[in-house]
Amino acid sequence: MSLLTTLTYALPHRFLSSLARSLAYSRNPRVSRWLIDTVTAKFGVDLGEAADPDPRSYPSFNAFFTRALRPGVRVADPDPRALLMPADGHISQLGAIEGGRIFQAKGQSFTATELLGDATDAAPFADGLFATVYLSPRDYHRVHMPWTGTLRETVHVPGRLFSVGTAAVARVPRLFARNERLVCHFDTDFGPMVQVMVGALLVSGVETVWSGEEIPAYGDRITRKDWRGKGITLERFAEMARFNYGSTVIVLLPPGVAEFDPALKAESPVILGQMLARLK
C-alpha cells in the first residue's frame, strides 16, 4: 500500500476538506492565482477549451475549477439511441452488476445497496450495468445527463473522504461506498437511472443545477429529498451537477435496456458527450 493511501486512513478528512474549501473560495488574488497557476501547470489544464481562457479573470479558484466550456467544444453523439458519457475523465471500471456487486478494482468490490444506501433503491439495478468515471484535476468538472430524465429523489450519504486516485481505488476496500456521496435518482423512458456524485479527499462540495450546494456541511445521517412533482426534467446532454474538486461519477442502469460501447474499457480516456452505451 502506498504511503499516501496509508495516510488517508489517518488523515482528518473533514478538516482538510474544510480547509480546501476556504482556499478554493478565497477571493484573495494571491491565493487564487497561486492555486490556479499551480494546478494549470501541474496537471496540464487546457484553457483553450474554456469559455473564458484568461486564468486571471476568475475571482476564485473554485470559479476556475468549475469553469464552463466554449460552445461546441463538446457535442452529443449523433446516434439518437446513444446514452452519453456524463463527464470528461477516464473510465475507472464499467460492466455488469453481478450478484448485486459492483466491481471496483482487482480484488475489490462493493454492493449497489452499500453505494445507494438502501436495498429498495438498489433492487431495480440488480443485474444491471454500472460505469465509474474518474475526473482528474485537469478535467472539466461539470457532470451532464446521459439521457433525458425527471428527478425523483436525491440521497446524501455521509461518509469518509478517501482519495479516489488509482492507487487508493486499488487498495481501499469498498472505497466508493465509503466516501461521502450524493445519489441522484431519475425516471426515464426506459426506467430508473442513477448518477452518483462521489466525494473525495479535498472535495469541498457538490452543486446541482436544481438546488445549488448539496454537500456544504458534513452530516452524520442519510438525508433524502423528494423531488417528485417538482417538474425537474433535464434533457440528454444537459448539465446536472458539478464538483468543486476532482472526483468520480457512477452511472447505474437497469438490466436489459442498453449495451456499453464495446470500445470502452478500464482506463479508457473519455470525453463528455461521446457514446457510453446504446439503448437496445
N, C-alpha and C positions, 0 to 999 in steps of 0.2 A: 504494500500500500504506500502511495506517495506521501511525502511529509505534509503537503498541503491538504490531502484528503484526510490524513490522520488528525491534523489540526482542526479541521472543520467540525469534528465531533466535540471539541472542547471550546471552540470559539464562541463568544457571546453573540449569537446570530442577530438577535433583535437590536442590540445596542449598535452593532456595526451597521446594520441596515438603517437605523435611525440617523446615525452619523452620515452615512452616504446620502440619505435624503436631504439633510441640512446642506451638504455641499452641492448636491445636484440642483437645488432650488435657489442657491445663493445668487444674488444679483450683483455681488461684488465683482467688478470686471477682472480683477487679478485672479480671483478664484475660478470664475467661469472660463476665462481664456486659457488658464493653465490646464484645466481639465479637458477642454475641447482640443487644445493643441496636443496634449499627451495622448488622448485616445485616437485622434486622427492619425498621428504618426505611428503609434504602436500597432494599430490594427489595420492601417491602410484604408481608411474610410474614403469612399469615392464621393466627394462633394459635388462632382459634376452631375450626379443624378438628382440632387436636392432641388426643391422648388426655389430655395434661396441658397446659393452656393457660397455665400460670404460667411465664413465662420465667425466674424466679428459682429454680425447682425443679430445673433441670438442673445437674448438677455440673460439666459442661464444655461447651464449645462443640460438640464432636463429639456429645455426648449430645443436645443441642438439634437439631443439624443432621440427625441420623438418627432424629428423633422419630417415634413411632407416631401413627397417626390414630385418631380416635374410631371405634368400631364403627359401621358403617352409613354413614360419610361417603363411602366408595367402594363401589360394588356391581358385580358382574359383569353384563355384558349378558345378558338372559334367553334369547336365542337359543342353544339348545344346540349349534349348529354355529359359533358365533362364536369366533374366536380373539381374545383380549383385548389391549388396549393394555397394555404392560408397566409403564408409568410415567406420572406426570404430566409435562407439559412442552409442547414444540412439535415438530411434525414438521419435521425438517431436510430430508429427502428420502425418497421411497419410490417403488417401481416395480419394473420387471423388471431382472434381472441379464442384461445383453446382451453377448454375446461374452466372458463371464466377467468383465465390468467392472461396478462399482457406481458410480452417479452420485453425486458429492459436491456440486458446485455448478457454475454455468456455467463451462465450460472445464476442469473438474477432475473426475477420476475415479480409481479405483484398482481393482485386481483382487481377486476373492474370495480368490485364493491369497495375495496380499500381506496381506490382512486376517487370514486364519486362520493364516497362517504355514506352510501346507503344501498342495501341489497335490492330494494324495489327499483331504484333508479338504474341499477346495473342490469337488471333482468332483460330488458329489450335488446341488449348488446351481447348477450350470450351467443357465442359462435359467430359474432360479427367481425368487423375489421377495426384496426387501430393504425394511426400514423402519428409518430412522435417527431416533431420538427424543432431543432435547436437553433435559436437565434444568437449569434455571437455578437460581441460589442460593435463589430463593424457593420452589422446589417441594419436594414430598415426595420424599425421596431413597432410598426403598426400591423395588427392581425386583421385579416379580412375574411369574408364569408366564402366557404367552398360552394355553397348552394343557397338559394333563397330560403329563408326560414323565419318563423314567427317566434319570438322569445316567449318561453313558457315559465322558466324559473331560473334563478341563479342560486348557487350554494357556495358560500365562503367556508372553506375547510381550513382551520388554523393548523399550523404545524411548524416544522423546523425550516431552516433556510440554508440547506446544503448547496454547495456549488453544483451546477449541472453540466460542468465540463466533462470531457470524455473520460478522464481518469476517475472522477467521482461516480459517474454513471456505471462504470465497470466494477466498482468496488463497494459502493454504499448500497446495502440491501434495501429494496423497495423505495428507492430514492423519491420517485415522482409521487408515490402515495404517502410520503412522509413530509414533503415540503408543503408550505402554505400554498393554497391554490383557489382559484375562482372557477367553479364549474358552471358552464352556460348551456342550458337545455333549450333546444329549438325544435319546433314542429315543422316538418317539411312535407312536400307532396309525396315523398317516398317513405315517410315515417319519422321517427325521432333522430336527431343528430346532436352530438355534444361536442363542444370545444372547451377544453380545459386549459386555462391560463395558469401555468405553474410558476410560482415564485422561486427565487434563488438567492444565494448569498449576495448581498449588496443591492438586491432589487428593492427599491423603496416604494413600489406601488404598482397597481394595475388600474387603468382607467377604461371605462366603457363609453360608447357613444351615447348610450341612453341614460346613464346615471353618473357620469364623472368618476371620481375616485372611488374604488371599491375596497381597496386594502390599504387605507392610510394609517390605521392603527391595528395592532395585532391583538386579536381576541383569543379566548380560550375555549370557545364552543362553536359548533357548527351553526351558521346563520343562513336561513333560507329566505328568499324574497320571491313572492308570487307575482309574476308579470302577466298572467293570463287576463285577457280582456283589455289590456292597455294599448293594443294595436301597434306593438313594436315589431314591425316586419322589416328585415334587412335583405336587400337584394343580393343575389350572387355577385361576388367581387367587391361588394361594399365594405367599407371599414367597419370593424366590430369593436376593437379594443386596442390598447397599446400598453407596452411595458415601459416602465421608467428605468429599466436597465435590462440587459440581455437575459433571456431565459428560454422557456420551452412552451410550445402549444401542442396539445394532444387532441386529435380528432377521433371520435368514435362513430361508427356507422353500424346499423343493424344488419343481420345476416341476409344474404340473398339479393341485395339491392345494387351492388356495384362490384367492379373488379379494379384493382390497382393498375396503374400504368406499369407494364412489365419491365420497363427500363429503370424503374426506381429500386434502389436497394440501400442498405445501411451505408452512411457516409456520403451518399449522393448529394452534391450541391444542388440547391433548388432555388427557384425564384417565384415570387408571388404571381399567381395567375396561370402558371403552367398546369397541365393536367395532373391531378393527383390520382383520380380514379374515373371510371366511366360507368354511368348507370347501365344496368342490363336492359 
